[in-house]
């Protein structure tokens, strides 16, 4: 009996569909500056995340106080808010490459300060607070310039692919670096961790140095409160942009609950699985990034933001019903994947539509939207858990997220109906970049 020939539709098309899920590496292949920025980001992210483990560990060792450890984040909050907004104004008024390099040098110095303090016979607690605040401020000054460089180094039609690659880099680091940091501080001490962080910034400076200068527009507004207000007015005048900020804040405030994970692990009878719970979201985000090639073919990113944020809330609510560690892990992984897809769509909308002369200031506003939400969300989770328990905080918080996101989607038709193929801002920015490419 002869074997039947394979169906014409079963071979290459299946492989093509699989390739369609894989990230598009075109931005890495075609843009030298994007390669350098990506390599720099990988190096510094590992060092920074290792230090994020080392600082609270050292504070615990020095003080033995829960409050002292918690105050480290509080010390970082105000510099983050102030410098994030001011960094956006600077990014539109100065050479963005210069800002990034100077801030990278400043971050290398703050890491070196932590290293010196750790090597002292009697390390000082106040140094951790002061350096933490300095690091948060410098990083927030740098972030808007760094993010606003992306549309300048990647073709307009590759911005979605670049967003996927950026998320892939972040999720890989978020899984590996904290685990590596935990091993380092436990086996070799915090000084080694701080030394690696310092070295990572030095290497990053070498990678960033060859990137091209990114001067401001000739008629750029000097950094001032007036220029900040101009950026805020632009954001308020774009309901689709405001929608991305509001949806992200609502999703984090109502469904972010990582502060409850230590208590949840105990309730599940598996305190040793705490690290698993913390890594679940990053694992889901990594899977979403690895299979996120399809996102570059989506044009209605606004609707995608709403749906993905609602899925994030639903998955967190489902975690409240799960009774085993692995079931909770699966729910948190789905939530992380949804959050990553929402982030990819948000970043694509921002980079496709915001004029270059305003990109820095809007990046400062974006920084506040996605950095403040988790802080407020964990505070909300703690208060709700105190009232009704862990499951109550998880479940009701997730449902409130779904309801709020759905309400915002209904109230903001500009966000829901956004289409990159017809949006006036996206078309104008595409035309501007095309004109620049021909001159």
VMD Tcl script that draws the C-alpha trace (Angstrom):
set ca {
  {0.00 0.00 0.00}
  {1.55 3.26 -1.13}
  {1.99 6.15 1.27}
  {-0.16 9.15 0.60}
  {1.59 12.34 -0.42}
  {1.68 15.05 2.17}
  {-0.99 17.64 1.87}
  {0.22 20.83 0.16}
  {-1.16 22.79 3.10}
  {0.60 20.84 5.85}
  {4.30 21.55 5.27}
  {5.81 24.93 4.59}
  {2.67 26.89 5.56}
  {2.84 25.36 9.04}
  {6.49 26.36 9.31}
  {5.60 29.80 8.02}
  {2.92 30.17 10.70}
  {5.47 29.15 13.32}
  {7.96 31.70 11.98}
  {5.20 34.29 12.12}
  {5.05 33.85 15.88}
  {8.78 34.36 16.32}
  {10.11 37.86 17.04}
  {11.19 39.87 14.00}
  {14.92 40.56 14.40}
  {14.92 43.10 11.57}
  {15.66 46.05 13.90}
  {18.74 44.26 15.25}
  {19.89 43.32 11.77}
  {19.41 46.73 10.16}
  {20.20 49.28 12.89}
  {23.67 49.42 14.44}
  {22.53 51.87 17.11}
  {19.62 49.62 18.09}
  {22.07 46.73 18.48}
  {24.30 48.85 20.70}
  {21.36 50.11 22.79}
  {20.06 46.55 23.18}
  {23.47 45.16 24.20}
  {23.91 48.01 26.68}
  {20.44 47.37 28.09}
  {21.14 43.66 28.59}
  {24.40 44.35 30.44}
  {23.09 47.08 32.75}
  {19.82 45.28 33.40}
  {21.65 42.29 34.81}
  {23.79 44.47 37.05}
  {20.84 46.58 38.19}
  {18.58 43.63 39.00}
  {21.38 41.95 40.92}
  {21.75 45.12 42.99}
  {17.97 45.23 43.52}
  {18.38 41.92 45.36}
  {21.57 42.95 47.17}
  {20.34 46.24 48.68}
  {17.34 44.87 50.64}
  {19.41 41.85 51.62}
  {22.16 44.08 53.02}
  {19.60 46.31 54.77}
  {18.06 43.23 56.40}
  {21.48 42.04 57.52}
  {22.38 45.45 58.96}
  {19.10 46.27 60.71}
  {16.90 43.18 60.94}
  {13.95 45.56 60.44}
  {11.04 45.09 58.03}
  {10.37 48.83 58.19}
  {13.95 49.72 57.32}
  {13.81 47.49 54.24}
  {10.47 48.94 53.15}
  {11.73 52.51 53.50}
  {14.29 51.90 50.74}
  {11.48 51.98 48.15}
  {9.95 55.03 49.80}
  {13.28 56.86 49.56}
  {13.31 56.17 45.81}
  {9.75 57.31 45.07}
  {10.05 61.11 45.20}
  {13.29 61.27 43.13}
  {11.66 58.99 40.58}
  {8.61 61.27 40.19}
  {10.51 64.56 40.07}
  {13.40 63.39 37.91}
  {11.16 61.39 35.59}
  {9.19 64.49 34.60}
  {12.28 66.70 34.47}
  {14.17 64.05 32.51}
  {11.44 64.17 29.88}
  {11.89 67.92 29.44}
  {15.68 67.52 29.23}
  {15.33 64.75 26.63}
  {13.56 67.17 24.26}
  {15.97 70.05 24.89}
  {19.39 68.37 24.83}
  {21.37 65.80 22.87}
  {19.77 62.53 24.01}
  {22.98 60.53 23.54}
  {24.84 62.95 25.81}
  {22.14 62.70 28.49}
  {22.24 58.90 28.37}
  {26.04 58.78 28.62}
  {26.23 61.23 31.53}
  {23.52 59.37 33.44}
  {25.24 56.05 32.75}
  {28.41 57.49 34.26}
  {26.41 58.72 37.27}
  {24.89 55.26 37.76}
  {28.36 53.69 37.62}
  {29.47 56.07 40.39}
  {26.46 55.26 42.59}
  {27.17 51.53 42.23}
  {30.79 52.20 43.15}
  {29.58 54.04 46.28}
  {27.61 50.97 47.32}
  {30.69 48.83 46.70}
  {32.92 51.06 48.84}
  {30.34 51.13 51.64}
  {30.04 47.32 51.55}
  {33.82 46.96 51.88}
  {33.96 49.14 55.01}
  {34.44 47.35 58.34}
  {31.17 48.95 59.47}
  {28.87 49.62 56.46}
  {26.53 52.57 56.97}
  {22.75 52.20 56.67}
  {22.23 55.82 55.62}
  {24.36 55.22 52.53}
  {21.83 52.69 51.23}
  {19.02 55.24 51.52}
  {20.98 58.14 50.00}
  {22.46 56.10 47.16}
  {19.08 54.47 46.51}
  {17.51 57.92 46.10}
  {20.39 59.10 43.88}
  {20.17 55.99 41.72}
  {16.41 56.33 41.30}
  {16.79 59.99 40.36}
  {19.58 59.45 37.83}
  {17.84 56.45 36.28}
  {14.61 58.46 35.94}
  {16.52 61.33 34.33}
  {18.00 58.91 31.82}
  {14.95 56.82 30.98}
  {13.05 59.39 28.85}
  {16.13 60.11 26.70}
  {16.81 56.41 26.31}
  {13.24 55.57 25.33}
  {12.87 58.55 22.99}
  {15.97 57.42 21.09}
  {14.21 54.24 19.97}
  {12.05 55.84 17.23}
  {15.18 57.62 15.99}
  {17.23 54.46 15.48}
  {14.52 52.10 14.15}
  {12.46 52.37 10.97}
  {8.83 53.40 11.51}
  {7.49 50.10 10.20}
  {9.76 48.16 12.60}
  {8.75 49.90 15.82}
  {6.39 47.10 16.84}
  {9.13 44.52 16.27}
  {11.54 46.64 18.31}
  {9.03 46.75 21.17}
  {8.83 42.94 21.16}
  {12.63 42.63 21.23}
  {12.84 45.12 24.11}
  {10.26 43.16 26.11}
  {12.08 39.90 25.36}
  {15.30 41.36 26.72}
  {13.57 42.60 29.87}
  {11.74 39.37 30.64}
  {14.83 37.22 30.15}
  {16.75 39.42 32.57}
  {13.87 39.56 35.05}
  {13.94 35.77 35.33}
  {17.69 35.13 35.39}
  {19.23 38.18 37.09}
  {17.34 38.09 40.44}
  {18.12 34.39 40.81}
  {21.77 35.09 40.06}
  {21.71 38.00 42.50}
  {20.31 35.77 45.24}
  {23.06 33.21 44.69}
  {25.76 35.88 44.68}
  {24.73 37.64 47.88}
  {24.27 34.32 49.68}
  {27.57 32.80 48.57}
  {29.91 35.72 47.95}
  {28.41 38.72 49.73}
  {26.91 42.00 48.59}
  {30.27 43.56 47.68}
  {30.63 41.13 44.77}
  {27.12 42.02 43.57}
  {27.89 45.74 43.70}
  {31.20 45.16 41.93}
  {29.42 43.37 39.08}
  {26.90 46.22 38.84}
  {29.69 48.81 38.65}
  {31.47 46.83 35.97}
  {28.23 46.48 33.99}
  {27.85 50.27 33.77}
  {31.47 50.68 32.64}
  {30.92 48.10 29.89}
  {27.64 49.78 28.97}
  {29.42 53.13 28.55}
  {31.81 51.50 26.09}
  {28.86 50.08 24.14}
  {26.95 53.37 24.09}
  {29.91 55.56 23.12}
  {29.83 54.70 19.35}
  {26.11 55.54 19.01}
  {25.25 58.53 16.87}
  {24.50 61.94 18.36}
  {20.80 62.71 18.76}
  {20.60 66.53 19.01}
  {17.31 68.31 19.75}
  {15.26 70.11 17.11}
  {16.54 73.56 16.17}
  {13.48 75.19 17.72}
  {13.40 72.91 20.78}
  {11.89 74.40 23.93}
  {14.43 74.70 26.76}
  {13.78 72.43 29.74}
  {11.45 74.32 32.07}
  {8.13 74.07 33.84}
  {6.60 75.64 30.75}
  {7.94 72.88 28.52}
  {6.66 70.26 30.99}
  {3.22 71.84 30.84}
  {3.37 71.74 27.05}
  {3.95 67.98 27.18}
  {1.08 67.49 29.62}
  {-1.26 69.54 27.40}
  {-0.34 67.41 24.40}
  {-1.02 64.19 26.32}
  {-4.38 65.47 27.62}
  {-5.33 66.50 24.09}
  {-4.79 62.92 22.85}
  {-7.55 60.71 24.35}
  {-5.92 57.64 22.85}
  {-2.63 58.37 24.63}
  {-4.35 59.26 27.89}
  {-6.25 56.01 27.58}
  {-3.03 53.98 27.49}
  {-1.81 55.69 30.67}
  {-5.13 55.38 32.50}
  {-5.66 51.73 31.55}
  {-2.17 50.81 32.70}
  {-2.54 52.66 36.02}
  {-5.97 51.10 36.64}
  {-4.68 47.61 35.83}
  {-1.77 47.94 38.24}
  {-3.66 49.67 41.05}
  {-6.46 47.11 41.14}
  {-4.67 43.85 40.27}
  {-0.99 44.19 41.22}
  {-0.53 42.07 44.36}
  {3.12 40.96 44.56}
  {3.30 42.23 48.15}
  {0.99 39.34 49.11}
  {3.16 36.61 47.58}
  {5.09 35.74 50.78}
  {1.78 35.28 52.62}
  {0.24 33.39 49.69}
  {3.16 30.97 49.59}
  {2.69 30.27 53.30}
  {-1.04 29.80 52.83}
  {-0.38 27.28 50.07}
  {1.91 25.38 52.44}
  {4.91 25.99 50.19}
  {7.05 28.85 51.51}
  {9.93 27.48 49.45}
  {7.92 28.34 46.30}
  {8.03 32.09 46.93}
  {10.65 32.63 44.22}
  {8.45 30.65 41.82}
  {5.55 33.03 42.43}
  {7.73 36.08 41.89}
  {9.13 34.71 38.62}
  {5.77 33.53 37.21}
  {4.85 36.85 35.62}
  {8.26 37.20 33.98}
  {8.03 33.63 32.66}
  {4.67 34.42 31.07}
  {6.03 37.67 29.70}
  {9.02 35.85 28.20}
  {6.75 33.34 26.46}
  {4.63 36.20 25.14}
  {7.74 37.94 23.83}
  {9.15 34.81 22.19}
  {5.85 34.20 20.40}
  {4.99 37.88 19.94}
  {5.82 38.22 16.25}
  {2.08 38.45 15.53}
  {1.82 41.74 17.45}
  {3.67 43.60 14.69}
  {0.76 42.75 12.36}
  {-1.85 44.25 14.69}
  {-2.94 47.78 13.74}
  {-5.63 48.43 16.38}
  {-3.25 48.57 19.31}
  {-5.65 50.63 21.46}
  {-8.22 47.85 21.54}
  {-5.36 45.42 22.15}
  {-4.30 47.40 25.24}
  {-7.84 47.22 26.66}
  {-8.29 43.49 26.01}
  {-4.85 42.54 27.31}
  {-5.29 44.61 30.48}
  {-8.68 42.98 31.09}
  {-7.08 39.53 30.66}
  {-4.40 40.53 33.17}
  {-7.10 41.32 35.74}
  {-9.07 38.15 34.99}
  {-5.96 35.98 35.41}
  {-5.16 37.62 38.76}
  {-8.75 37.00 39.88}
  {-8.41 33.36 38.81}
  {-5.27 33.06 40.96}
  {-7.50 33.74 43.98}
  {-9.41 30.54 43.24}
  {-6.37 28.33 42.62}
  {-5.55 25.87 45.39}
  {-2.12 24.58 44.36}
  {1.21 26.29 43.78}
  {1.34 25.27 40.13}
  {-2.21 26.43 39.46}
  {-1.37 29.82 40.98}
  {1.86 29.88 38.95}
  {-0.11 29.22 35.75}
  {-2.55 32.05 36.49}
  {0.26 34.47 37.31}
  {2.11 33.45 34.13}
  {-0.99 34.16 32.03}
  {-1.29 37.51 33.80}
  {2.36 38.29 33.01}
  {1.88 37.38 29.36}
  {-1.18 39.63 29.11}
  {0.67 42.50 30.79}
  {3.57 42.11 28.37}
  {1.26 42.16 25.32}
  {-0.41 45.29 26.69}
  {3.02 46.85 27.15}
  {4.07 46.03 23.59}
  {0.93 47.63 22.19}
  {1.35 50.73 24.39}
  {4.97 51.19 23.39}
  {4.12 50.76 19.71}
  {1.38 53.40 19.90}
  {3.66 55.83 21.69}
  {6.53 55.41 19.25}
  {4.31 55.48 16.17}
  {2.43 58.68 16.97}
  {4.31 61.03 19.31}
  {6.29 63.77 17.51}
  {10.05 63.55 18.00}
  {10.21 66.99 19.63}
  {7.78 65.82 22.37}
  {8.91 62.23 22.74}
  {11.09 62.86 25.78}
  {8.44 64.69 27.78}
  {5.84 62.07 27.01}
  {8.33 59.35 28.00}
  {8.56 61.08 31.39}
  {4.78 60.89 31.76}
  {4.84 57.24 30.68}
  {7.46 56.49 33.32}
  {5.16 57.81 36.02}
  {2.20 55.82 34.70}
  {3.91 52.43 34.72}
  {6.13 52.99 37.78}
  {3.59 54.46 40.20}
  {0.82 51.93 39.48}
  {2.61 48.89 40.99}
  {3.52 50.85 44.14}
  {-0.09 51.94 44.65}
  {-1.36 48.47 43.73}
  {0.70 46.73 46.37}
  {-0.50 49.25 48.96}
  {-4.10 48.52 47.88}
  {-3.47 44.77 48.08}
  {-2.12 45.06 51.62}
  {-5.09 47.09 52.81}
  {-7.66 44.78 51.20}
  {-5.91 41.69 52.59}
  {-6.03 43.24 56.06}
  {-9.80 43.63 55.66}
  {-10.80 40.41 53.91}
  {-7.77 38.17 53.53}
  {-5.35 37.28 50.74}
  {-7.87 35.58 48.45}
  {-10.28 38.49 48.84}
  {-7.57 41.00 47.89}
  {-6.52 38.96 44.85}
  {-9.98 38.08 43.58}
  {-11.82 41.35 44.14}
  {-8.81 43.33 42.96}
  {-8.71 41.37 39.70}
  {-12.44 41.81 39.12}
  {-12.21 45.54 39.84}
  {-9.42 45.71 37.26}
  {-11.58 44.05 34.61}
  {-14.54 46.32 35.37}
  {-12.45 49.51 35.42}
  {-10.58 48.68 32.23}
  {-13.85 47.84 30.47}
  {-15.30 51.15 31.68}
  {-12.30 53.08 30.41}
  {-12.53 51.32 27.05}
  {-16.17 52.32 26.76}
  {-15.53 55.90 27.91}
  {-12.56 56.44 25.57}
  {-13.65 55.54 22.04}
  {-10.49 57.23 20.71}
  {-8.41 54.55 22.39}
  {-10.70 51.70 21.43}
  {-10.90 52.75 17.77}
  {-7.25 53.67 17.29}
  {-5.91 52.23 14.01}
  {-2.31 52.88 12.96}
  {-3.34 52.70 9.29}
  {-5.73 55.65 9.55}
  {-4.73 57.61 12.68}
  {-3.70 61.15 11.73}
  {-0.83 61.26 14.22}
  {0.60 57.92 13.07}
  {0.36 58.93 9.41}
  {1.95 62.33 10.10}
  {4.86 60.77 11.99}
  {5.35 58.17 9.26}
  {5.40 60.91 6.61}
  {7.88 62.99 8.64}
  {10.26 60.05 9.01}
  {9.94 59.20 5.32}
  {10.80 62.79 4.41}
  {13.84 62.71 6.68}
  {15.00 59.46 5.07}
  {14.97 61.01 1.60}
  {16.95 64.13 2.59}
}
mol new
graphics top color blue
foreach p $ca { graphics top sphere $p radius 0.5 }
foreach p [lrange $ca 0 end-1] q [lrange $ca 1 end] { graphics top cylinder $p $q radius 0.2 }
display resetview
